[in-house]
Amino acid sequence: MKEPRSYQDLREKWVHEDDLLDHRVTWLLLSQTLLFAAYGVCLAAPTDPKFPQKIERLVAVTPVLGIALAVAVSAAIAAAYFAQKSLQCLTLERLSVPGVHNWVGHSSIVVYPVFFVAAWVTVLAA
């Protein structure tokens, strides 16, 4: 793969990494929503003598899976974020919005995984 030379090439790579950030945050939100829904359904399931062990296992595994997914997606989010920062170092022109706007815009990529891990740890502690 060739190295980007022009500002336009750098900008295209920046937009690509920004799209990756968007997709990864979406994956995180979707996966956590589905896991919390599954966990809630399992807790509300009537006690069926045929499946109590399977439901208990699912209730035990779901929070661990939620934490693992949040950590894994966090690593992928961090990779895209740091790729953007390295692209920004290659040009003298700003590729992103300067100042607090950029920080506030990127705060969710840090906050969401932390909140989900905290929620699942709370579920495990209960």
C-alpha positions in Angstrom: 0.0 0.0 0.0 1.4 3.4 -0.9 1.9 6.1 1.7 -0.4 9.1 1.3 1.4 12.1 -0.1 -1.2 14.8 -0.6 -3.5 16.5 1.8 -6.4 14.9 -0.1 -5.0 11.4 0.4 -4.6 12.1 4.1 -8.1 13.5 4.3 -9.5 10.4 2.6 -7.7 8.1 5.0 -8.9 10.3 7.9 -12.5 9.9 6.8 -12.0 6.2 6.4 -10.7 5.9 10.0 -13.6 8.1 11.2 -16.0 5.7 9.5 -14.3 2.8 11.2 -14.8 4.6 14.6 -18.5 5.1 13.8 -18.9 1.4 12.8 -17.1 0.2 15.9 -19.1 2.3 18.3 -22.3 1.1 16.6 -21.1 -2.5 17.0 -20.5 -1.9 20.7 -23.9 -0.3 21.3 -25.7 -3.0 19.3 -23.9 -5.9 20.9 -24.4 -4.5 24.4 -28.1 -3.8 23.8 -28.6 -7.4 22.6 -26.7 -8.9 25.6 -28.7 -6.8 28.1 -31.9 -7.8 26.4 -30.9 -11.5 26.5 -29.9 -11.2 30.2 -33.2 -9.6 31.1 -35.2 -12.2 29.2 -33.3 -15.0 31.1 -33.9 -13.3 34.4 -37.6 -13.0 33.7 -38.0 -16.5 32.3 -40.4 -18.7 34.2 -38.6 -21.5 36.0 -39.0 -24.4 33.7 -37.8 -27.7 35.1 -36.5 -28.7 31.7 -34.0 -25.8 31.3 -33.0 -24.4 34.7 -29.3 -25.2 34.2 -29.1 -23.7 30.7 -30.7 -20.5 31.9 -28.4 -20.3 34.9 -25.4 -20.8 32.6 -26.6 -18.2 30.2 -27.2 -15.7 33.1 -23.7 -16.4 34.4 -21.9 -16.2 31.0 -23.7 -13.1 29.6 -22.0 -10.5 31.8 -18.6 -12.0 31.1 -19.3 -11.9 27.4 -20.5 -8.3 27.7 -17.2 -7.3 29.4 -15.1 -9.2 26.9 -16.9 -7.6 23.9 -16.6 -4.1 25.4 -12.9 -4.6 26.0 -12.4 -6.1 22.5 -14.3 -3.3 20.7 -12.5 -0.7 22.8 -9.2 -2.0 21.5 -10.5 -1.7 17.9 -11.8 1.8 18.7 -8.5 2.8 20.1 -6.7 1.6 17.0 -8.9 3.7 14.7 -8.5 6.8 17.0 -4.7 6.5 17.1 -4.6 6.0 13.4 -6.4 9.3 13.0 -3.9 11.0 15.3 -1.0 9.6 13.4 -2.5 10.9 10.1 -2.9 14.3 11.8 0.9 14.4 12.5 1.7 13.9 8.8 0.2 17.2 7.8 0.6 20.8 8.9 -3.1 21.5 8.2 -5.7 20.4 10.8 -7.6 17.3 9.8 -10.0 17.6 12.7 -11.9 20.3 14.5 -9.4 21.9 16.9 -9.9 22.3 20.6 -12.7 21.2 22.9 -15.1 20.3 20.1 -12.9 17.4 19.0 -12.4 16.3 22.6 -16.1 16.3 23.3 -16.9 14.5 20.1 -14.5 11.7 20.9 -15.4 11.4 24.5 -18.1 8.9 23.8 -15.6 6.4 22.4 -14.0 6.3 25.8 -17.1 6.7 27.9 -19.4 4.0 26.3 -17.1 1.0 26.9 -16.3 2.1 30.4 -20.0 2.4 31.3 -20.8 -0.9 29.8 -17.9 -2.7 31.7 -19.1 -1.0 34.9 -22.7 -2.1 34.3 -21.7 -5.7 33.7 -19.3 -5.7 36.8 -22.3 -4.4 38.8 -24.4 -7.2 37.4 -21.8 -9.7 38.4 -21.4 -8.3 41.9 -25.2 -8.4 42.5 
